[in-house]
Amino acid sequence: MGIAAGTAVHAAELFGKCQPILGRIPIDYKDNFLKKLENANQMAKTSTDKAKNVFFEKIPDFKQIPMPDSRNFVKFDDSVKEDL
């Protein structure tokens, strides 16, 4: 949970850094961006609270979080696909 919290906090920070360009984008995109910003901030707060108070895990800095191994993802097997 600590890694998830560190990633969520970093994502919220990235959204926050994008706010200066809000005046240059159309209002529809701005509204969507503001909703995503609110979601990112809420997710960061929730994951941080759970990491500290439920799981008692340290929240690492994003630079210390290793990137997932790209070979660890499941590949789609389309051999079972039926002919259309």
Steps between C-alpha positions, in 0.01 A plus 500: 500500500794732559609468136144570383485807723834627371383457142166671570668794672734539201206490257316769699814715493525462121137603460565800722798610290277507190259757644674805348388394150130482594431844355619387158279194453129481408252499788389139437855376545548728798197354678623148430848591621365647823301180566812290441701730726243462775502120455880490511512708817233285666678179400830634634337595830318169537801285413726704730254467789466124449875447463567686825203395712395156375810337355761703694724517194755764410409708196807511277595789276393434142864494386557199727210298354622253238323488166300180445664234288345521154535121462280449804180602324259242364493477123172445323470156344276528197534131405157441655341768285210373296472569131256778428 
